[in-house]
Amino acid sequence: MNDTSVAEFRSIETLDPTTITLYPDRVVIRLGDGGAREPRVVPISELARVKVRTLFGISSLVLKTTEGRTVVADLLERSQAQSAKDQIDRLIVLSAAAPEDEAATEPDVVENAVA
């Protein structure tokens, strides 16, 4: 599992916002509920479709998985929600193009191979 985040998006709430953090292998959604719930983690490999829905000026990011599960995060401004969608779509493409052997893509293995 890769712990270096690619991007983070925050909802429009000033106090206790929902955050969406993108990693190369997963999307982590922390709902703005005071930390009462565990974050929702959706592996990139399980994402089938990502959509942005806007109603009354509030945009939601809708993540549909290959298992039929839907995860919704009420987010932010339309432009930021679209940016999050675009980056997730890019991660899906990169994940599909990545080699099956994840150990070969780890930075320390690559550095050792070059050195």
N, C-alpha and C positions, 0 to 999 in steps of 0.2 A: 504494500500500500504506500502510495506517495503522499508525503505530508507537506509538500510545498504547494501552496495555493496558487491558482492561476489568476483568479479575480474574486472580488467580494462585492455584493450588492446589498444595500440596506433599504428597508421600506421607508415610507415617508414619515412615520411616527418619530417624534423627537425622543420620547422616553420608551425604552424597551422595544426597539424596532425588530422586525423580522429580518434575518440576514440569510443570504444565499451565498455560500462559498463554493467556488468551483475548484476542483482538483483534477489532475489529468485522468484519474480513474473513477471519480465519483462527484456527486452534487450533494452538499450538506445544507439542509434547511433548518434553521433554528427559529422557531416561532416566537414572536414577541409576547410570551406569556409569563415572563418573570423567571424563565428557566425551569418551569414546573414539569415540562415534558422533555423527554430525550429528543435530540435532533433527529430529523428524518434524513436518512442516508439512501441515496439512489445511485447504484453503480452505473457508470456510463454505458457499460456493456448491456444493461437491461433497458435502456431507453429506446423506445420505438418512435416517439414523436414529441416535439416540443412546440407549444403554441403560446401566443400572447393574446389575452382577452382584455378588453378595456370596457368598463362600464362606469359611467358618471365620473370620468377622469381618473379612476384608480385602475391600474393595470395588474393583471394576475398572470403569473407564469404557470402554465399547465404542463406537467410532465406525465406522459403516458408511457407505461412500461410494456415490455413484451409479454408480461404475465397478466396484463389487463388492469393493473393497479394504476390509479391516477393520483398524483400528488399536486396540490395547488398551493401556491404561495402568493398571497396578495402583497403586491410589491410597491411599486413606485411609479414614477412618471413613465409614460409610454416609451420614451427614448431609452431609458435605462432598462426597462423590461425587454425591449427589442435587442439591446446590446447583450443582455444576459442570454437570450435565446440564441443569438448569433454565435456567441462564444461556446455555448453548449453544443450547438450543431457542429461547430468546428472540432470540438473534442470527440464527438461521436465519429466523425470522419477519420480523425487521427487514430482513434481506438480501433476502428475497423481495419486500418492500414498497418497497424503495429504488428510486429512478429508475435507469434504465440508464446514464445519463451520470454517471459517478462524479466528474467534474470539478466538477459543479454542487454536490456535497456537501462539497467541500473547505472547511475553515474560512476560509481567506484569501479565497476567492471569495465566500462568504456575507458576510464582514465588508465587503468592497468593495461588495457590492450594497446593504447597509444604509447604509453611509456615504455 
